[in-house]
Amino acid sequence: MFSHMMVGANDIQESKTFYDAVLGALGHEPGVIDDKGRCFYFTPTGIFSMSQPINGEPASHGNGSTVGFAAKNPEEANAWHEAGLANGGTTCEEPPGVREGAAGALYLAYLRDPSGNKICALHRVG
């Protein structure tokens, strides 16, 4: 459904260190910085990227927004969470674990990146 996702970042190098760690825990290659200073993570199914806002204002998180990344299993989601905490992220929501809802049982782990964007690792249990 999605071709790409871009989030704002105030410090691209700090954010790259964070995302290299969390996305690396999910098996993805380090990000690539282009000639405009943006960072891109290319996958067979889409692109995740970050950029300083083009309007020159500081990056800010979207209230109610979450970017979700697929985890193969709960252990991978936990490794993702730990990598984020070790590289400038902060925990948010409940601790990583199973949540029941309309979509069934989901294993979820939440973080805020160095710029405050809310992100999640998700594994569908079942």
GIMO-V57614 format. One record per residue. N is the residue number from 0. OMEGA is omega as a letter, one per 30 degrees, with the letter a starting at -180 (999 if undefined). BURIAL is I if it has 9 or more other ideal C-beta (glycine too) atoms within 8 Angstrom, else O. D_LAST is the distance of its C-alpha to the last C-alpha in whole Angstrom. Layout:
BEGIN
N&OMEGA&BURIAL&D_LAST ; N&OMEGA&BURIAL&D_LAST
END
This chain:
BEGIN
0&a&O&23 ; 1&l&O&24 ; 2&a&O&27 ; 3&l&O&28 ; 4&l&I&27 ; 5&l&I&30 ; 6&l&I&31 ; 7&l&I&34 ; 8&l&I&35 ; 9&a&I&38 ; 10&a&O&39 ; 11&a&I&37 ; 12&l&O&38 ; 13&l&I&36 ; 14&l&I&33 ; 15&l&I&33 ; 16&l&I&33 ; 17&a&I&30 ; 18&l&I&28 ; 19&a&I&29 ; 20&a&I&27 ; 21&l&I&24 ; 22&l&I&23 ; 23&l&I&25 ; 24&l&I&22 ; 25&l&I&19 ; 26&a&O&22 ; 27&l&O&24 ; 28&l&O&28 ; 29&l&O&30 ; 30&l&I&31 ; 31&l&O&35 ; 32&a&I&37 ; 33&a&O&40 ; 34&l&O&43 ; 35&l&O&43 ; 36&l&O&41 ; 37&a&I&37 ; 38&a&I&34 ; 39&l&I&32 ; 40&a&I&29 ; 41&l&O&28 ; 42&l&O&25 ; 43&a&O&25 ; 44&l&O&23 ; 45&a&O&25 ; 46&l&I&27 ; 47&a&I&27 ; 48&l&I&30 ; 49&a&I&33 ; 50&l&I&36 ; 51&a&I&39 ; 52&a&I&40 ; 53&l&O&42 ; 54&l&O&44 ; 55&l&O&45 ; 56&l&O&44 ; 57&l&O&41 ; 58&l&I&37 ; 59&a&O&36 ; 60&l&I&32 ; 61&l&O&31 ; 62&a&O&31 ; 63&a&O&27 ; 64&l&O&26 ; 65&l&O&23 ; 66&a&I&22 ; 67&l&O&19 ; 68&a&I&18 ; 69&l&O&15 ; 70&a&I&13 ; 71&a&O&12 ; 72&l&O&10 ; 73&l&I&12 ; 74&l&O&15 ; 75&l&I&16 ; 76&l&I&15 ; 77&l&I&18 ; 78&l&I&20 ; 79&a&I&20 ; 80&a&I&21 ; 81&l&I&24 ; 82&l&I&25 ; 83&l&I&26 ; 84&a&I&27 ; 85&a&O&30 ; 86&l&I&31 ; 87&l&O&32 ; 88&l&I&29 ; 89&l&O&28 ; 90&l&I&25 ; 91&a&O&25 ; 92&l&O&23 ; 93&l&O&21 ; 94&l&O&20 ; 95&l&I&17 ; 96&a&O&14 ; 97&l&O&11 ; 98&l&I&12 ; 99&l&O&12 ; 100&a&O&13 ; 101&l&O&14 ; 102&a&O&11 ; 103&a&I&9 ; 104&l&I&7 ; 105&l&I&9 ; 106&a&I&10 ; 107&l&I&14 ; 108&a&I&17 ; 109&l&I&20 ; 110&l&I&24 ; 111&l&I&27 ; 112&a&I&29 ; 113&l&I&32 ; 114&l&I&34 ; 115&l&I&31 ; 116&l&I&29 ; 117&l&I&25 ; 118&a&I&22 ; 119&l&I&19 ; 120&a&I&16 ; 121&l&I&13 ; 122&l&I&9 ; 123&a&I&6 ; 124&l&I&4 ; 125&999&O&0
END
